[in-house]
Amino acid sequence: MVAIPIINLAAFSQDNTTKSTIVKEIYQACHEIGFMYLQNYGISQGLIEQVFAQSQSFFNLPLAVKQQLAWSDEFSNTGYVGIERERLDPNKPGDLKEAFNIGKQEDRGKDLPELSLNVAGQNPSFLTFYEACTKLANTVLQTLALALELPEDFFTSKHNHQNHTLRSLHYPPLQITPQPGQIRAGEHSDYGSITLLFQDDIGGLEVQTASGEWIAAPSIPGTVVVNTGDLMQRWTNHVFCSTKHRVMIPNDNRVKQSRYSVAFFCHPNDDIEIACLESCRNHHSPIYPPILAGKYLLSRLQATY
């Protein structure tokens, strides 16, 4: 049974020997399963609890109010996404979840009505959390660069436009029998470079191993889940893997409870060409042709909605 490793990120700021050990552990996690838990990652539990509380308050609003905050165009990737609108597995029914997406600072409010700024877009906790996640993501990107024997700022310099998305998610209690094959979040891989995931203790997240086996990725107190996405997989020629994952419907009384999570999707600058790194060829030709990061994101959104 493959286990998702737990790694102490605080050691990354210590002496070179300790730092090297952590870099090797992160390399192994991203190479073998594409998922890891990070401890001591630098975001206070108090801030996380504030964000979850405010996220819950938003999802408790009447549907008519939330719908006013829906994406202003089909692929803006900012605003409210209603239940079943997103189909992460295109071969299955829509996902039993709703979401609210917040983008980079200069885009906040550009595509959303004023009400949304009061609800989430300009909420101090959300803004503070967005910046804290950006800082954490940069640290993880530094470890990945060192793991590949690249300059430490190789990836961070290509993410400096902060084209990231902070997404609050709500999986409501199940009121009716789901359609055949319908779950809370369909089987999928993430689109960008890395994802940070904060989740409550209701559970349901599952990760697919290289052998095709599904294993649980429950909430572990004091940790954040980090996984590598499609663009990192393309960049590294599958040295780092973008692993399929899903959120299942509980088979016990938890089905009557809401599940909440907050994901931070880290994405390179739109104009960065994602092409196989020379150090990741491993005597093999590149698996994927080059593609612009922004173009890839758009293609995945078009396939999902």
C-alpha positions, 0 to 999 in steps of 0.5 A, spaced: 500 500 500 502 506 497 502 511 503 501 519 502 508 522 506 508 527 511 513 532 510 516 537 515 517 543 511 520 547 517 526 543 516 527 547 509 529 553 512 535 549 516 542 547 515 544 545 508 544 537 510 537 538 513 534 542 507 537 537 502 533 531 506 527 535 505 528 536 498 529 529 497 523 527 500 519 532 496 522 529 490 520 522 492 513 524 494 512 528 487 515 522 483 511 516 486 504 519 488 504 526 486 501 528 493 504 529 500 502 532 507 506 538 509 507 540 517 509 547 519 507 550 513 507 557 516 499 559 516 496 560 522 490 555 524 486 561 526 486 564 519 484 558 516 478 557 521 476 564 519 476 563 512 472 556 513 467 560 517 466 566 512 466 560 507 460 557 510 457 564 511 457 565 504 454 558 502 449 559 507 446 565 503 440 564 499 441 561 492 438 567 488 444 571 492 449 567 490 447 566 483 448 574 482 455 572 483 456 567 478 461 567 473 460 573 468 462 569 462 463 562 461 470 561 463 472 567 467 474 562 473 472 568 478 465 568 482 460 563 484 459 556 481 453 552 482 451 545 484 452 540 478 455 546 474 462 543 474 463 536 471 470 534 473 469 527 470 466 529 463 463 522 463 459 522 469 453 527 471 455 534 474 459 534 481 455 535 487 458 541 490 458 548 489 464 553 489 466 560 490 473 562 486 477 568 487 483 570 483 489 575 483 488 582 486 488 586 480 482 582 477 478 582 483 472 586 482 473 587 475 468 581 473 464 581 479 458 585 482 459 589 488 456 585 493 461 579 492 466 584 494 463 584 501 461 577 501 468 574 499 472 578 494 475 584 499 474 580 505 480 581 509 481 574 511 480 571 504 485 576 502 490 575 507 489 567 506 491 568 499 497 572 500 499 566 505 498 561 500 502 565 495 508 565 500 507 557 501 506 556 494 513 559 492 516 555 498 514 549 495 516 551 488 523 552 490 523 545 493 521 543 487 526 547 483 532 544 487 529 537 487 530 537 479 537 541 480 535 547 477 536 554 480 531 555 486 527 561 483 526 557 476 519 556 478 517 562 482 520 567 477 515 564 472 509 564 477 510 572 479 504 574 476 500 570 481 495 567 476 492 563 482 485 561 484 483 561 491 477 556 491 472 555 497 468 549 496 461 546 499 459 539 498 452 539 501 448 534 505 445 529 500 438 530 500 436 525 494 439 519 491 444 521 486 444 519 479 448 513 477 456 515 477 455 521 481 459 523 486 461 530 490 467 531 485 469 527 479 475 523 478 480 528 475 487 531 475 489 539 477 490 543 471 496 548 474 503 547 477 501 545 484 495 545 489 494 547 496 488 543 499 485 545 506 479 540 508 475 539 514 474 532 517 468 529 514 473 526 509 471 523 502 478 525 498 481 519 495 487 519 491 489 514 485 496 510 486 500 508 480 497 501 480 490 504 479 488 503 487 484 508 490 487 510 497 484 515 502 487 522 503 483 524 510 484 531 514 490 530 518 491 536 523 496 541 523 497 539 515 496 541 508 495 537 502 499 539 496 499 535 490 502 537 483 498 538 477 498 537 469 503 543 467 508 541 472 507 534 469 508 536 462 514 541 465 518 535 468 516 529 462 512 525 468 518 526 473 513 529 477 506 526 476 499 529 476 495 524 480 487 523 479 483 524 485 476 525 487 471 526 493 466 520 494 460 520 498 460 518 505 457 511 506 455 513 513 451 518 517 456 523 514 452 524 508 447 528 512 453 533 513 456 539 509 463 538 507 467 544 506 474 545 503 479 550 501 483 549 495 489 554 492 490 552 485 497 555 483 498 557 476 504 559 472 504 566 468 499 565 462 505 567 457 510 562 460 511 556 455 510 549 458 516 545 455 519 539 457 525 541 461 532 539 459 534 535 465 527 531 465 528 528 458 532 522 461 534 520 454 527 520 452 523 525 447 518 530 450 512 526 452 508 533 450 508 538 445 510 545 448 504 549 450 502 556 453 500 556 460 494 560 459 492 556 453 492 550 457 488 552 463 482 555 458 482 548 454 481 545 461 476 549 463 472 549 456 472 541 457 470 541 465 464 546 464 
